[in-house]
Amino acid sequence: MAGCAGRVDGSRQCDHLVDSGWEALGQARARGFDGTISYATATGLLTAAKAQQVIERFPSCINKARRAHHYIAEARAGR
């Protein structure tokens, strides 16, 4: 049972990070930051995170989504 609880928590964290990442990416795009390398990198990472989510590889999803959030912040900074 403990393994299932960890899987559910990982699933929720993955869901939250992916969803909030896409939302933040949309906001960055609306502000005109969609031409930066960081924006493109974040887009690729969120796409990969979503693929990991679909096949239930939640640690990999979480890792990629966290990295995407870093690049979204970089995009907002114009880098």
Summary of the structure (lengths in Angstrom):
residues: 79
radius of gyration: 13.2
end to end distance: 44.5
largest distance: 46.6
contacts: 243
relative contact order: 0.20
helix: 84%
strand: 0%
